[in-house]
Amino acid sequence: KKTAADWRPEVHDSDGLAIWTGAGERIWRPLNNPPRTMASAFSDNNPRGFGLLQRGRDF
């Protein structure tokens, strides 16, 4: 079966995790695809915000 050309540079939407701590610090952790399962934990008092972000916007 013939497949269509994909115009997107990446298929996923998110490039990393952004965290805005209660102390006002901004943390960026890029998403990756390691060869084995990994977990990360972040602890903060009263975080101001967090979310997955897409950085690249050139299509």
Secondary structure as UniProt FT lines:
FT   STRAND          16..20
FT   TURN            22..23
FT   STRAND          26..30
FT   STRAND          49..53
//
